[in-house]
Amino acid sequence: MGHSAAIWDYRAAVEITKDWNGIDQAVLGNPQGASARVSLHGGQVTSWRNEHGEELLFTSSKAIFKPPKAMRGGIPICFPQFGSCGSLEQHGFARNKIWMVDDNPPPLHPNDSQGKAFIDLLLKPSEDDLKFWPHSFEFRLRVSLATNGDLMLISRIRNVNGKPFSFSFAYHTYLSVSDISEIRIEGLETLDYLDNLCRRERFTEQGDAVTFEAEVDRVYLGSPNVVAVLDHEKKRTYLIRKEGLPDAVVWNPWEKKSKSMVDFGDEEYKQMLCVDGAAIEKPITLKPGEEWTGRLQLSVVPSSFCSDQLHL
């Protein structure tokens, strides 16, 4: 058995199928049986399962799977804005567009493809997009699944415009958790955050970990490159590693907000938590020809793993 992993054909581990709306999706697999699904609608990861087939991302039972609306769950990509403070639709338009498979992407670092099943997607603005946001860009997204089951998203955004432009960005990651009131986030203590429930006022995190007993909607600023989400009941920890993404969004709608969302179950806030790698406070500005890269790597480890080991 040990030998078969070495000759595993990673191209064969990527299958393009159609979802129930007839939209293409890529299904990635690894030799141990882990899998990930990526929809070409939004370039959105809609599923990430471990080798036991357990779903690690949350999707609402009331999610609406119909373009042009982004699905409530998985990992929607927020670009070129996060939230609804700009002139565009909430969280920007990238998550509502149909992406193309990129058959010939410019090379990434060899480590980004070695031992991984991956798909490369490409988004370019349509004539319509340019009316609302008049900037030409190429957005390349690689989603990969490693032999150890880690999920990685690499976004490369290039300015092919004649003038500079700025954007904010987030991987809006919905994690599946056993019970929100048992969850701790480590790595954000002592940081400043903007509180979206208090008109984006700035506060400093006082706790030794972030825990939940009410609605939370915060942007933690200058966060470390590794953040841990500890799920006491499932005895597992999500490790979120990020590069090029200085901020971390933490969101749980709690009871009242859940009831006001049509595509979200009233009680589902108990089983989900969003922790996003993001660039929000200081938008990214690209000069003509410049490119920005933002990486997110998600892994799951047993909770015996202690936080001293986070700074890997």
DOTORBA-565564 format. One record per residue (C-alpha): residue number from 1; residue in three letters; z, x negated, y negated. Coordinates in Angstrom, 3 decimals, always signed. Layout:
BEGIN
+-----+-----+----------+----------+----------+
!   i !  aa !       up !     east !    north !
+-----+-----+----------+----------+----------+
! NUM ! ALA !        Z !        X !        Y !
...
+-----+-----+----------+----------+----------+
//
This chain:
BEGIN
+-----+-----+----------+----------+----------+
!   i !  aa !       up !     east !    north !
+-----+-----+----------+----------+----------+
!   1 ! MET !   +0.000 !   +0.000 !   +0.000 !
!   2 ! GLY !   +0.921 !   -2.801 !   -2.429 !
!   3 ! HIS !   -2.640 !   -4.084 !   -2.269 !
!   4 ! SER !   -4.302 !   -0.788 !   -3.206 !
!   5 ! ALA !   -2.867 !   -0.776 !   -6.741 !
!   6 ! ALA !   -4.572 !   -4.102 !   -7.441 !
!   7 ! ILE !   -8.012 !   -2.707 !   -6.616 !
!   8 ! TRP !   -7.395 !   +0.691 !   -8.218 !
!   9 ! ASP !  -10.529 !   +1.607 !  -10.145 !
!  10 ! TYR !   -9.321 !   +2.693 !  -13.561 !
!  11 ! ARG !  -12.696 !   +4.127 !  -14.567 !
!  12 ! ALA !  -12.505 !   +6.460 !  -11.587 !
!  13 ! ALA !   -8.990 !   +7.371 !  -12.747 !
!  14 ! VAL !  -10.456 !   +9.191 !  -15.754 !
!  15 ! GLU !  -12.068 !  +12.549 !  -15.159 !
!  16 ! ILE !  -13.692 !  +14.747 !  -17.797 !
!  17 ! THR !  -13.192 !  +18.428 !  -17.012 !
!  18 ! LYS !  -13.254 !  +21.660 !  -19.013 !
!  19 ! ASP !  -10.199 !  +23.661 !  -20.036 !
!  20 ! TRP !  -10.104 !  +27.476 !  -19.924 !
!  21 ! ASN !  -11.863 !  +27.655 !  -23.316 !
!  22 ! GLY !  -14.700 !  +25.514 !  -22.001 !
!  23 ! ILE !  -13.602 !  +22.551 !  -24.142 !
!  24 ! ASP !  -13.827 !  +19.092 !  -22.607 !
!  25 ! GLN !  -10.607 !  +17.352 !  -21.681 !
!  26 ! ALA !   -9.944 !  +13.955 !  -20.114 !
!  27 ! VAL !   -7.513 !  +13.722 !  -17.213 !
!  28 ! LEU !   -6.023 !  +10.243 !  -16.713 !
!  29 ! GLY !   -4.275 !   +9.228 !  -13.498 !
!  30 ! ASN !   -2.498 !   +6.178 !  -12.122 !
!  31 ! PRO !   -1.955 !   +4.916 !   -8.546 !
!  32 ! GLN !   +1.659 !   +6.168 !   -8.458 !
!  33 ! GLY !   +0.600 !   +9.747 !   -9.251 !
!  34 ! ALA !   +1.493 !   +9.957 !  -12.958 !
!  35 ! SER !   -1.052 !  +11.758 !  -15.149 !
!  36 ! ALA !   -1.977 !  +12.647 !  -18.718 !
!  37 ! ARG !   -4.383 !  +15.210 !  -20.173 !
!  38 ! VAL !   -6.171 !  +14.826 !  -23.509 !
!  39 ! SER !   -8.141 !  +17.639 !  -25.120 !
!  40 ! LEU !  -11.207 !  +16.862 !  -27.213 !
!  41 ! HIS !   -9.939 !  +19.694 !  -29.411 !
!  42 ! GLY !   -7.802 !  +17.678 !  -31.825 !
!  43 ! GLY !   -7.700 !  +14.561 !  -29.659 !
!  44 ! GLN !   -4.421 !  +16.159 !  -28.563 !
!  45 ! VAL !   -2.462 !  +14.960 !  -25.546 !
!  46 ! THR !   -1.560 !  +18.249 !  -23.837 !
!  47 ! SER !   +0.271 !  +16.920 !  -20.766 !
!  48 ! TRP !   +2.075 !  +13.774 !  -19.591 !
!  49 ! ARG !   +3.612 !  +13.860 !  -16.117 !
!  50 ! ASN !   +5.573 !  +11.241 !  -14.219 !
!  51 ! GLU !   +4.863 !  +10.208 !  -10.627 !
!  52 ! HIS !   +6.978 !  +13.165 !   -9.359 !
!  53 ! GLY !   +4.722 !  +15.575 !  -11.266 !
!  54 ! GLU !   +7.438 !  +16.475 !  -13.819 !
!  55 ! GLU !   +6.078 !  +17.430 !  -17.243 !
!  56 ! LEU !   +7.537 !  +15.171 !  -19.953 !
!  57 ! LEU !   +5.990 !  +16.892 !  -22.984 !
!  58 ! PHE !   +6.920 !  +20.363 !  -24.184 !
!  59 ! THR !   +4.333 !  +23.110 !  -24.673 !
!  60 ! SER !   +5.391 !  +26.553 !  -25.829 !
!  61 ! SER !   +4.882 !  +29.415 !  -23.376 !
!  62 ! LYS !   +3.493 !  +31.301 !  -26.403 !
!  63 ! ALA !   +1.125 !  +28.509 !  -27.463 !
!  64 ! ILE !   -2.280 !  +29.725 !  -28.634 !
!  65 ! PHE !   -5.022 !  +27.742 !  -26.898 !
!  66 ! LYS !   -7.866 !  +28.812 !  -29.128 !
!  67 ! PRO !   -9.696 !  +26.618 !  -31.606 !
!  68 ! PRO !   -9.600 !  +26.134 !  -34.509 !
!  69 ! LYS !   -5.794 !  +26.363 !  -34.225 !
!  70 ! ALA !   -3.883 !  +23.379 !  -32.847 !
!  71 ! MET !   -1.809 !  +24.134 !  -29.766 !
!  72 ! ARG !   +1.997 !  +24.280 !  -30.173 !
!  73 ! GLY !   +3.134 !  +21.362 !  -28.005 !
!  74 ! GLY !   +1.978 !  +18.064 !  -26.554 !
!  75 ! ILE !   +1.100 !  +15.477 !  -29.220 !
!  76 ! PRO !   -0.958 !  +16.890 !  -32.115 !
!  77 ! ILE !   -2.277 !  +14.249 !  -34.532 !
!  78 ! CYS !   -1.394 !  +14.860 !  -38.187 !
!  79 ! PHE !   -4.075 !  +13.305 !  -40.445 !
!  80 ! PRO !   -4.828 !  +12.908 !  -43.359 !
!  81 ! GLN !   -1.581 !  +14.579 !  -44.387 !
!  82 ! PHE !   +1.736 !  +15.471 !  -42.811 !
!  83 ! GLY !   +3.318 !  +18.794 !  -43.745 !
!  84 ! SER !   +1.797 !  +21.099 !  -46.303 !
!  85 ! CYS !   +2.352 !  +19.346 !  -49.624 !
!  86 ! GLY !   -1.315 !  +18.392 !  -50.203 !
!  87 ! SER !   -4.415 !  +20.496 !  -50.771 !
!  88 ! LEU !   -5.354 !  +20.631 !  -47.083 !
!  89 ! GLU !   -4.168 !  +22.877 !  -44.249 !
!  90 ! GLN !   -0.735 !  +22.013 !  -42.868 !
!  91 ! HIS !   -0.707 !  +18.619 !  -41.102 !
!  92 ! GLY !   -4.351 !  +17.959 !  -42.057 !
!  93 ! PHE !   -7.542 !  +18.767 !  -40.199 !
!  94 ! ALA !   -7.798 !  +16.128 !  -37.428 !
!  95 ! ARG !   -5.808 !  +18.253 !  -34.949 !
!  96 ! ASN !   -8.200 !  +21.199 !  -35.433 !
!  97 ! LYS !  -11.511 !  +19.360 !  -34.933 !
!  98 ! ILE !  -13.567 !  +18.705 !  -31.834 !
!  99 ! TRP !  -13.631 !  +14.946 !  -31.193 !
! 100 ! MET !  -16.361 !  +13.002 !  -29.388 !
! 101 ! VAL !  -15.945 !  +10.642 !  -26.461 !
! 102 ! ASP !  -16.548 !   +7.163 !  -27.895 !
! 103 ! ASP !  -18.666 !   +5.312 !  -25.344 !
! 104 ! ASN !  -18.880 !   +2.089 !  -27.301 !
! 105 ! PRO !  -15.696 !   +1.458 !  -29.301 !
! 106 ! PRO !  -15.176 !   -1.884 !  -31.067 !
! 107 ! PRO !  -12.982 !   -4.072 !  -28.845 !
! 108 ! LEU !   -9.205 !   -3.767 !  -28.829 !
! 109 ! HIS !   -6.832 !   -6.447 !  -27.553 !
! 110 ! PRO !   -7.469 !   -7.092 !  -23.799 !
! 111 ! ASN !   -3.879 !   -5.923 !  -23.031 !
! 112 ! ASP !   -4.832 !   -2.481 !  -24.342 !
! 113 ! SER !   -7.133 !   -1.863 !  -21.404 !
! 114 ! GLN !   -5.766 !   -4.066 !  -18.612 !
! 115 ! GLY !   -4.188 !   -2.042 !  -15.817 !
! 116 ! LYS !   -4.576 !   +1.231 !  -17.684 !
! 117 ! ALA !   -6.618 !   +4.394 !  -17.306 !
! 118 ! PHE !   -7.852 !   +5.240 !  -20.786 !
! 119 ! ILE !  -10.191 !   +7.390 !  -22.866 !
! 120 ! ASP !  -11.657 !   +6.512 !  -26.276 !
! 121 ! LEU !  -12.300 !   +9.330 !  -28.739 !
! 122 ! LEU !  -13.949 !   +9.335 !  -32.161 !
! 123 ! LEU !  -13.699 !  +11.660 !  -35.156 !
! 124 ! LYS !  -15.971 !  +11.464 !  -38.196 !
! 125 ! PRO !  -15.904 !  +13.936 !  -41.104 !
! 126 ! SER !  -18.397 !  +16.777 !  -41.148 !
! 127 ! GLU !  -20.176 !  +17.886 !  -44.337 !
! 128 ! ASP !  -17.571 !  +20.649 !  -44.612 !
! 129 ! ASP !  -14.661 !  +18.227 !  -44.276 !
! 130 ! LEU !  -16.075 !  +16.121 !  -47.102 !
! 131 ! LYS !  -15.941 !  +19.125 !  -49.440 !
! 132 ! PHE !  -12.169 !  +19.437 !  -48.925 !
! 133 ! TRP !  -11.347 !  +15.753 !  -48.529 !
! 134 ! PRO !  -14.235 !  +13.677 !  -49.959 !
! 135 ! HIS !  -13.641 !  +10.443 !  -48.034 !
! 136 ! SER !  -15.804 !   +9.004 !  -45.266 !
! 137 ! PHE !  -13.796 !   +7.617 !  -42.368 !
! 138 ! GLU !  -14.069 !   +6.742 !  -38.695 !
! 139 ! PHE !  -10.983 !   +7.641 !  -36.689 !
! 140 ! ARG !  -10.905 !   +6.020 !  -33.249 !
! 141 ! LEU !   -8.219 !   +7.094 !  -30.808 !
! 142 ! ARG !   -7.458 !   +5.468 !  -27.467 !
! 143 ! VAL !   -5.103 !   +7.294 !  -25.110 !
! 144 ! SER !   -4.038 !   +5.280 !  -22.079 !
! 145 ! LEU !   -1.794 !   +5.694 !  -19.070 !
! 146 ! ALA !   -0.338 !   +2.482 !  -17.644 !
! 147 ! THR !   +0.479 !   +1.612 !  -14.037 !
! 148 ! ASN !   +4.183 !   +2.131 !  -14.805 !
! 149 ! GLY !   +3.465 !   +5.610 !  -16.216 !
! 150 ! ASP !   +3.809 !   +4.689 !  -19.908 !
! 151 ! LEU !   +1.654 !   +6.725 !  -22.291 !
! 152 ! MET !   +0.078 !   +4.893 !  -25.225 !
! 153 ! LEU !   -1.857 !   +6.192 !  -28.226 !
! 154 ! ILE !   -3.685 !   +3.766 !  -30.507 !
! 155 ! SER !   -5.258 !   +5.132 !  -33.684 !
! 156 ! ARG !   -7.661 !   +3.066 !  -35.763 !
! 157 ! ILE !   -8.765 !   +4.575 !  -39.051 !
! 158 ! ARG !  -11.505 !   +2.810 !  -41.011 !
! 159 ! ASN !  -12.629 !   +3.467 !  -44.564 !
! 160 ! VAL !  -16.441 !   +3.701 !  -44.580 !
! 161 ! ASN !  -16.304 !   +5.080 !  -48.132 !
! 162 ! GLY !  -17.361 !   +3.380 !  -51.353 !
! 163 ! LYS !  -13.853 !   +3.807 !  -52.807 !
! 164 ! PRO !  -10.242 !   +3.527 !  -51.621 !
! 165 ! PHE !   -8.429 !   +6.495 !  -50.111 !
! 166 ! SER !   -4.842 !   +7.236 !  -49.038 !
! 167 ! PHE !   -3.435 !   +9.305 !  -46.197 !
! 168 ! SER !   -0.220 !  +10.100 !  -44.372 !
! 169 ! PHE !   -0.062 !  +10.266 !  -40.590 !
! 170 ! ALA !   +2.115 !  +11.352 !  -37.650 !
! 171 ! TYR !   +1.958 !  +11.596 !  -33.879 !
! 172 ! HIS !   +3.784 !  +14.960 !  -33.717 !
! 173 ! THR !   +5.366 !  +14.364 !  -30.301 !
! 174 ! TYR !   +6.973 !  +17.382 !  -28.570 !
! 175 ! LEU !   +9.352 !  +16.031 !  -25.919 !
! 176 ! SER !  +10.606 !  +18.238 !  -23.095 !
! 177 ! VAL !  +14.421 !  +18.136 !  -22.906 !
! 178 ! SER !  +17.007 !  +19.873 !  -20.707 !
! 179 ! ASP !  +19.282 !  +21.203 !  -23.476 !
! 180 ! ILE !  +18.980 !  +20.267 !  -27.173 !
! 181 ! SER !  +22.755 !  +20.423 !  -27.716 !
! 182 ! GLU !  +23.180 !  +17.597 !  -25.149 !
! 183 ! ILE !  +20.597 !  +15.269 !  -26.713 !
! 184 ! ARG !  +21.323 !  +12.075 !  -28.674 !
! 185 ! ILE !  +18.838 !   +9.960 !  -30.606 !
! 186 ! GLU !  +19.781 !   +6.300 !  -30.999 !
! 187 ! GLY !  +18.131 !   +3.864 !  -33.392 !
! 188 ! LEU !  +18.231 !   +5.981 !  -36.578 !
! 189 ! GLU !  +21.912 !   +5.516 !  -37.489 !
! 190 ! THR !  +22.626 !   +4.227 !  -41.058 !
! 191 ! LEU !  +19.040 !   +4.988 !  -42.169 !
! 192 ! ASP !  +18.036 !   +7.008 !  -45.214 !
! 193 ! TYR !  +16.134 !  +10.210 !  -44.545 !
! 194 ! LEU !  +14.318 !  +12.890 !  -46.523 !
! 195 ! ASP !  +15.652 !  +16.328 !  -45.619 !
! 196 ! ASN !  +12.879 !  +18.939 !  -45.588 !
! 197 ! LEU !  +15.542 !  +21.663 !  -45.462 !
! 198 ! CYS !  +16.902 !  +20.439 !  -48.846 !
! 199 ! ARG !  +13.698 !  +20.042 !  -50.888 !
! 200 ! ARG !  +13.093 !  +16.552 !  -49.449 !
! 201 ! GLU !  +16.334 !  +15.236 !  -50.938 !
! 202 ! ARG !  +17.354 !  +11.765 !  -49.744 !
! 203 ! PHE !  +20.500 !  +11.317 !  -47.611 !
! 204 ! THR !  +21.933 !   +8.543 !  -45.419 !
! 205 ! GLU !  +22.547 !   +9.152 !  -41.707 !
! 206 ! GLN !  +26.315 !   +8.995 !  -41.120 !
! 207 ! GLY !  +26.514 !   +9.580 !  -37.357 !
! 208 ! ASP !  +26.448 !   +6.868 !  -34.683 !
! 209 ! ALA !  +23.584 !   +8.900 !  -33.184 !
! 210 ! VAL !  +21.571 !  +11.962 !  -34.214 !
! 211 ! THR !  +22.810 !  +15.080 !  -32.393 !
! 212 ! PHE !  +21.895 !  +18.764 !  -32.761 !
! 213 ! GLU !  +23.847 !  +21.904 !  -33.598 !
! 214 ! ALA !  +21.493 !  +23.535 !  -36.152 !
! 215 ! GLU !  +17.925 !  +23.267 !  -37.446 !
! 216 ! VAL !  +16.875 !  +19.675 !  -38.227 !
! 217 ! ASP !  +13.734 !  +18.655 !  -40.159 !
! 218 ! ARG !  +13.990 !  +15.078 !  -41.408 !
! 219 ! VAL !  +11.857 !  +12.037 !  -42.148 !
! 220 ! TYR !  +13.837 !   +8.866 !  -41.367 !
! 221 ! LEU !  +12.571 !   +6.000 !  -43.511 !
! 222 ! GLY !  +11.969 !   +2.411 !  -42.452 !
! 223 ! SER !  +12.958 !   +3.186 !  -38.874 !
! 224 ! PRO !  +13.037 !   +0.484 !  -36.163 !
! 225 ! ASN !  +10.096 !   -0.006 !  -33.816 !
! 226 ! VAL !  +12.101 !   +1.396 !  -30.879 !
! 227 ! VAL !  +13.901 !   +4.744 !  -30.929 !
! 228 ! ALA !  +15.682 !   +6.197 !  -27.869 !
! 229 ! VAL !  +16.139 !   +9.885 !  -26.992 !
! 230 ! LEU !  +18.930 !  +10.262 !  -24.422 !
! 231 ! ASP !  +18.878 !  +13.364 !  -22.226 !
! 232 ! HIS !  +22.351 !  +13.465 !  -20.683 !
! 233 ! GLU !  +21.654 !  +16.321 !  -18.263 !
! 234 ! LYS !  +18.434 !  +14.866 !  -16.836 !
! 235 ! LYS !  +19.964 !  +11.340 !  -16.859 !
! 236 ! ARG !  +16.853 !   +9.991 !  -18.492 !
! 237 ! THR !  +15.947 !   +8.349 !  -21.772 !
! 238 ! TYR !  +12.668 !   +8.507 !  -23.638 !
! 239 ! LEU !  +11.831 !   +5.234 !  -25.367 !
! 240 ! ILE !   +9.515 !   +5.610 !  -28.337 !
! 241 ! ARG !   +7.950 !   +2.319 !  -29.406 !
! 242 ! LYS !   +5.778 !   +2.282 !  -32.515 !
! 243 ! GLU !   +3.766 !   -0.117 !  -34.648 !
! 244 ! GLY !   +2.266 !   +0.502 !  -38.080 !
! 245 ! LEU !   +4.418 !   +3.654 !  -38.349 !
! 246 ! PRO !   +7.459 !   +2.931 !  -40.526 !
! 247 ! ASP !   +8.908 !   +6.463 !  -40.509 !
! 248 ! ALA !  +10.270 !   +8.748 !  -37.780 !
! 249 ! VAL !  +10.222 !  +12.547 !  -38.063 !
! 250 ! VAL !  +12.933 !  +14.478 !  -36.206 !
! 251 ! TRP !  +12.444 !  +18.240 !  -35.873 !
! 252 ! ASN !  +14.022 !  +21.109 !  -34.002 !
! 253 ! PRO !  +13.528 !  +24.652 !  -35.388 !
! 254 ! TRP !  +16.749 !  +26.115 !  -33.873 !
! 255 ! GLU !  +17.252 !  +29.844 !  -33.480 !
! 256 ! LYS !  +16.271 !  +31.503 !  -36.765 !
! 257 ! LYS !  +13.072 !  +29.518 !  -37.354 !
! 258 ! SER !  +12.030 !  +29.931 !  -33.693 !
! 259 ! LYS !  +12.050 !  +33.708 !  -34.119 !
! 260 ! SER !   +9.722 !  +33.477 !  -37.114 !
! 261 ! MET !   +7.003 !  +31.453 !  -35.297 !
! 262 ! VAL !   +4.427 !  +33.578 !  -33.475 !
! 263 ! ASP !   +3.374 !  +30.767 !  -31.126 !
! 264 ! PHE !   +6.907 !  +29.782 !  -30.101 !
! 265 ! GLY !   +9.437 !  +31.521 !  -27.822 !
! 266 ! ASP !  +12.725 !  +32.673 !  -29.383 !
! 267 ! GLU !  +14.849 !  +30.505 !  -27.072 !
! 268 ! GLU !  +12.454 !  +27.589 !  -26.577 !
! 269 ! TYR !  +14.096 !  +25.398 !  -29.224 !
! 270 ! LYS !  +16.683 !  +24.558 !  -26.523 !
! 271 ! GLN !  +14.083 !  +22.790 !  -24.372 !
! 272 ! MET !  +12.194 !  +20.770 !  -26.991 !
! 273 ! LEU !  +12.554 !  +18.088 !  -29.614 !
! 274 ! CYS !   +9.942 !  +16.490 !  -31.861 !
! 275 ! VAL !  +10.355 !  +12.787 !  -32.604 !
! 276 ! ASP !   +7.273 !  +11.459 !  -34.365 !
! 277 ! GLY !   +6.092 !   +7.959 !  -35.157 !
! 278 ! ALA !   +4.807 !   +8.464 !  -38.703 !
! 279 ! ALA !   +3.745 !   +7.018 !  -42.049 !
! 280 ! ILE !   +4.795 !   +9.580 !  -44.659 !
! 281 ! GLU !   +6.958 !   +8.270 !  -47.486 !
! 282 ! LYS !   +4.475 !   +5.588 !  -48.536 !
! 283 ! PRO !   +0.939 !   +6.774 !  -47.779 !
! 284 ! ILE !   -1.467 !   +4.235 !  -46.306 !
! 285 ! THR !   -4.228 !   +3.147 !  -48.671 !
! 286 ! LEU !   -7.451 !   +1.660 !  -47.307 !
! 287 ! LYS !   -9.975 !   -0.174 !  -49.438 !
! 288 ! PRO !  -13.666 !   +0.159 !  -48.485 !
! 289 ! GLY !  -14.219 !   -1.433 !  -45.070 !
! 290 ! GLU !  -10.489 !   -1.743 !  -44.328 !
! 291 ! GLU !   -8.938 !   -0.470 !  -41.094 !
! 292 ! TRP !   -5.399 !   +0.664 !  -40.246 !
! 293 ! THR !   -3.922 !   +0.718 !  -36.742 !
! 294 ! GLY !   -0.970 !   +2.835 !  -35.625 !
! 295 ! ARG !   +0.393 !   +2.610 !  -32.070 !
! 296 ! LEU !   +2.781 !   +4.809 !  -30.154 !
! 297 ! GLN !   +4.080 !   +3.973 !  -26.692 !
! 298 ! LEU !   +6.195 !   +6.468 !  -24.756 !
! 299 ! SER !   +8.184 !   +5.525 !  -21.683 !
! 300 ! VAL !  +10.950 !   +7.088 !  -19.645 !
! 301 ! VAL !  +13.837 !   +5.099 !  -18.163 !
! 302 ! PRO !  +16.988 !   +6.149 !  -16.273 !
! 303 ! SER !  +19.869 !   +6.823 !  -18.689 !
! 304 ! SER !  +21.932 !   +4.025 !  -17.151 !
! 305 ! PHE !  +19.673 !   +1.925 !  -19.381 !
! 306 ! CYS !  +21.931 !   +0.947 !  -22.269 !
! 307 ! SER !  +20.988 !   +0.851 !  -25.909 !
! 308 ! ASP !  +21.664 !   -2.894 !  -26.152 !
! 309 ! GLN !  +18.388 !   -3.322 !  -24.316 !
! 310 ! LEU !  +16.418 !   -1.336 !  -26.905 !
! 311 ! HIS !  +15.384 !   -4.327 !  -28.952 !
! 312 ! LEU !  +12.856 !   -5.516 !  -26.378 !
+-----+-----+----------+----------+----------+
//
